[in-house]
Amino acid sequence: MAKAVFYHAGCPVCVSAEQDLLTLIPEREVDVVHLGSDRSKIETAEKAGVRSVPALVLPNGNVLHINFGASIADLK
C-alpha cells in the first residue's frame, strides 16, 4: 500500500500542521519530509504537484495544500 507524503519546511505553520496531521493519520501511513533539511526532495515534491508547504500528497496523487508556510520557490 502506498503511503501519503507530508512535505514541510520546519516553519511554525508546518510544525503545527504536522502535529495535527499525525493525530489523524497513523505515522506508519505517512512519510514526513522536511524540505528545509532535505533539499534533494524539492524536485520530487514539485513533480508530485506541491506548490507550497505544508502539503500532503495522498496515495492517489491528490495534493492537499494546508495553510501557507512557504512556496516551493522560496525553498530553492
LUMKOLNU-452131 format. One record per atom (N, C-alpha, C): atom name; y, z, x; chain; residue number from 0. Coordinates in pm, 1 decimal. Example, Ala and Ser with C-alpha at 12.3 -4.5 7.8 and 13.67 -1.06 7.14 Angstrom:
% residues 2
atomo,north,up,east,cadena,num
N,-569.0,780.0,1319.0,A,0
CA,-450.0,780.0,1230.0,A,0
C,-330.0,780.0,1320.0,A,0
N,-225.0,708.0,1285.0,A,1
CA,-106.0,714.0,1367.0,A,1
C,3.0,787.0,1290.0,A,1
//
This chain:
% residues 76
atomo,north,up,east,cadena,num
N,-119.1,0.0,84.4,A,0
CA,0.0,0.0,0.0,A,0
C,124.4,0.0,88.2,A,0
N,217.7,-86.8,58.4,A,1
CA,342.0,-93.5,134.3,A,1
C,428.7,28.4,103.1,A,1
N,506.5,68.1,201.8,A,2
CA,597.5,180.6,185.0,A,2
C,738.0,130.5,157.0,A,2
N,816.6,215.7,95.3,A,3
CA,960.0,191.1,84.3,A,3
C,1020.6,224.3,220.4,A,3
N,1137.4,168.3,248.4,A,4
CA,1207.3,198.0,373.3,A,4
C,1349.1,242.2,338.8,A,4
N,1385.5,359.3,387.4,A,5
CA,1519.9,412.8,365.7,A,5
C,1597.0,396.3,496.0,A,5
N,1704.3,317.1,490.4,A,6
CA,1789.1,293.7,607.1,A,6
C,1915.1,378.0,595.5,A,6
N,1953.4,440.7,705.4,A,7
CA,2078.5,516.3,706.2,A,7
C,2136.8,518.6,846.4,A,7
N,2258.2,573.1,858.6,A,8
CA,2327.3,575.2,987.4,A,8
C,2360.5,716.0,1034.6,A,8
N,2315.6,815.8,961.5,A,9
CA,2337.5,953.3,1004.4,A,9
C,2467.3,1015.9,957.0,A,9
N,2547.7,942.9,881.1,A,10
CA,2673.0,998.7,830.3,A,10
C,2641.4,1101.6,720.8,A,10
N,2738.2,1184.6,683.7,A,11
CA,2711.9,1285.2,579.8,A,11
C,2661.1,1226.0,448.2,A,11
N,2715.2,1110.9,406.6,A,12
CA,2669.1,1045.9,283.0,A,12
C,2521.2,1009.6,296.9,A,12
N,2485.0,954.1,412.7,A,13
CA,2346.9,911.0,436.9,A,13
C,2250.5,1029.3,442.0,A,13
N,2290.3,1133.9,510.6,A,14
CA,2203.6,1251.2,523.4,A,14
C,2180.5,1315.0,387.0,A,14
N,2285.0,1323.2,306.8,A,15
CA,2271.1,1378.8,171.8,A,15
C,2177.5,1292.3,87.8,A,15
N,2194.7,1160.8,96.1,A,16
CA,2108.0,1070.0,20.6,A,16
C,1963.3,1082.4,66.5,A,16
N,1942.0,1094.8,197.3,A,17
CA,1805.8,1110.5,249.5,A,17
C,1741.4,1237.8,194.8,A,17
N,1814.0,1347.7,197.9,A,18
CA,1759.4,1474.1,148.4,A,18
C,1724.7,1464.2,0.4,A,18
N,1812.7,1404.1,-77.8,A,19
CA,1786.3,1388.0,-221.3,A,19
C,1667.9,1295.7,-245.3,A,19
N,1662.9,1186.6,-171.5,A,20
CA,1555.2,1089.3,-186.8,A,20
C,1419.4,1151.8,-157.5,A,20
N,1413.6,1230.7,-50.7,A,21
CA,1285.7,1289.3,-11.9,A,21
C,1240.3,1401.0,-106.4,A,21
N,1327.0,1444.3,-197.0,A,22
CA,1281.5,1535.9,-301.9,A,22
C,1218.9,1457.7,-417.4,A,22
N,1250.8,1327.8,-425.7,A,23
CA,1199.2,1243.3,-533.7,A,23
C,1076.7,1162.2,-494.1,A,23
N,1074.5,1116.7,-369.4,A,24
CA,965.6,1032.4,-320.8,A,24
C,892.8,1107.1,-209.4,A,24
N,761.4,1120.2,-217.8,A,25
CA,687.6,1188.7,-110.3,A,25
C,712.0,1120.3,24.4,A,25
N,731.4,1199.8,126.6,A,26
CA,762.7,1148.2,259.9,A,26
C,659.2,1047.2,309.6,A,26
N,534.7,1061.2,267.1,A,27
CA,429.4,969.3,311.3,A,27
C,445.4,829.8,250.3,A,27
N,533.1,816.5,148.9,A,28
CA,552.6,688.2,81.3,A,28
C,680.8,616.5,121.4,A,28
N,756.4,673.4,215.4,A,29
CA,882.1,611.5,258.4,A,29
C,900.0,630.0,409.1,A,29
N,938.0,522.0,475.5,A,30
CA,975.7,528.8,616.4,A,30
C,1126.4,547.0,621.8,A,30
N,1172.1,640.2,703.5,A,31
CA,1314.8,664.7,719.7,A,31
C,1356.9,604.9,853.9,A,31
N,1456.8,517.0,849.6,A,32
CA,1504.3,450.2,970.3,A,32
C,1652.2,483.1,989.4,A,32
N,1681.7,547.7,1100.8,A,33
CA,1818.8,585.3,1136.1,A,33
C,1875.2,473.6,1223.1,A,33
N,1956.5,387.3,1164.1,A,34
CA,2009.3,271.3,1235.5,A,34
C,2110.7,309.4,1343.1,A,34
N,2168.5,427.1,1332.5,A,35
CA,2259.5,473.8,1437.5,A,35
C,2184.8,506.1,1565.5,A,35
N,2061.6,552.6,1551.7,A,36
CA,1978.3,587.7,1667.4,A,36
C,1889.1,472.9,1710.8,A,36
N,1848.4,389.7,1616.3,A,37
CA,1755.6,280.5,1646.2,A,37
C,1818.3,147.5,1605.5,A,37
N,1911.6,102.1,1688.5,A,38
CA,1985.5,-20.0,1659.9,A,38
C,1896.3,-144.9,1658.2,A,38
N,1779.8,-135.7,1716.9,A,39
CA,1688.4,-250.8,1718.7,A,39
C,1639.6,-286.2,1578.0,A,39
N,1656.0,-197.1,1483.3,A,40
CA,1611.0,-220.6,1345.5,A,40
C,1719.7,-280.5,1255.9,A,40
N,1841.5,-298.2,1309.3,A,41
CA,1950.6,-351.7,1227.6,A,41
C,1917.6,-491.6,1177.0,A,41
N,1863.6,-576.8,1262.6,A,42
CA,1829.9,-713.0,1221.1,A,42
C,1723.2,-712.3,1111.8,A,42
N,1624.2,-625.1,1124.5,A,43
CA,1519.2,-612.9,1023.5,A,43
C,1579.0,-570.4,889.9,A,43
N,1671.9,-474.8,894.7,A,44
CA,1738.1,-427.9,772.8,A,44
C,1816.9,-541.6,708.3,A,44
N,1890.0,-617.1,788.3,A,45
CA,1967.2,-730.1,735.1,A,45
C,1876.7,-833.7,668.6,A,45
N,1765.8,-864.8,734.3,A,46
CA,1672.5,-963.3,678.6,A,46
C,1612.8,-915.3,546.9,A,46
N,1601.4,-783.5,531.2,A,47
CA,1548.8,-726.3,407.0,A,47
C,1653.7,-725.7,296.4,A,47
N,1780.8,-756.6,330.6,A,48
CA,1886.5,-760.2,230.7,A,48
C,1981.3,-642.4,232.2,A,48
N,1967.4,-554.2,330.2,A,49
CA,2054.7,-437.6,339.8,A,49
C,2192.5,-482.7,387.6,A,49
N,2295.1,-448.2,312.8,A,50
CA,2433.0,-483.5,347.8,A,50
C,2515.8,-361.2,384.7,A,50
N,2471.0,-244.4,338.4,A,51
CA,2538.2,-119.7,371.3,A,51
C,2434.4,-7.7,364.8,A,51
N,2467.8,102.2,428.3,A,52
CA,2378.5,218.4,426.0,A,52
C,2452.0,335.0,362.2,A,52
N,2379.7,423.0,298.7,A,53
CA,2234.9,430.5,285.2,A,53
C,2181.7,326.3,186.2,A,53
N,2060.3,281.5,215.0,A,54
CA,1994.5,183.7,128.0,A,54
C,1844.7,207.6,130.1,A,54
N,1783.1,182.4,17.8,A,55
CA,1638.7,195.7,3.9,A,55
C,1581.0,58.3,-28.4,A,55
N,1489.7,11.8,57.7,A,56
CA,1420.8,-114.3,33.4,A,56
C,1285.4,-79.6,-27.3,A,56
N,1263.2,-125.0,-148.9,A,57
CA,1139.3,-95.0,-220.3,A,57
C,1026.3,-186.5,-173.7,A,57
N,902.2,-146.2,-193.6,A,58
CA,789.4,-229.6,-151.9,A,58
C,791.7,-370.8,-211.0,A,58
N,853.6,-388.4,-327.7,A,59
CA,859.9,-521.0,-389.4,A,59
C,974.7,-605.7,-334.1,A,59
N,1052.3,-550.5,-239.4,A,60
CA,1160.8,-624.0,-176.4,A,60
C,1298.7,-599.5,-235.0,A,60
N,1305.5,-530.3,-348.2,A,61
CA,1436.3,-497.8,-405.0,A,61
C,1508.1,-398.3,-315.0,A,61
N,1640.0,-415.0,-303.7,A,62
CA,1721.6,-325.9,-221.2,A,62
C,1812.7,-245.0,-312.0,A,62
N,1807.5,-114.4,-297.0,A,63
CA,1895.8,-25.0,-371.8,A,63
C,1999.8,29.4,-274.3,A,63
N,2123.5,-13.4,-289.9,A,64
CA,2232.3,38.3,-207.1,A,64
C,2281.8,166.3,-273.6,A,64
N,2276.7,275.3,-199.7,A,65
CA,2306.7,407.1,-253.7,A,65
C,2442.3,452.3,-200.0,A,65
N,2540.3,467.3,-289.3,A,66
CA,2673.6,508.6,-248.1,A,66
C,2723.4,411.9,-141.3,A,66
N,2810.2,454.9,-52.0,A,67
CA,2855.3,369.5,57.3,A,67
C,2891.0,458.1,175.1,A,67
N,2812.2,446.9,280.5,A,68
CA,2837.9,523.3,402.3,A,68
C,2899.6,434.5,508.4,A,68
N,2837.0,318.7,533.1,A,69
CA,2886.8,225.0,633.3,A,69
C,2825.4,87.5,607.9,A,69
N,2901.0,-15.1,642.5,A,70
CA,2844.9,-150.7,630.4,A,70
C,2758.1,-179.0,752.3,A,70
N,2666.3,-271.9,736.6,A,71
CA,2581.3,-312.1,848.9,A,71
C,2668.7,-365.9,962.6,A,71
N,2774.8,-438.8,928.9,A,72
CA,2864.8,-494.0,1031.4,A,72
C,2924.6,-381.5,1117.5,A,72
N,2953.4,-268.0,1057.3,A,73
CA,3009.6,-154.8,1132.6,A,73
C,2908.7,-94.1,1229.2,A,73
N,2780.6,-112.7,1202.2,A,74
CA,2677.2,-53.7,1287.3,A,74
C,2646.2,-138.7,1410.4,A,74
N,2687.4,-263.8,1406.7,A,75
CA,2654.9,-355.6,1518.4,A,75
C,2735.5,-325.8,1642.2,A,75
//
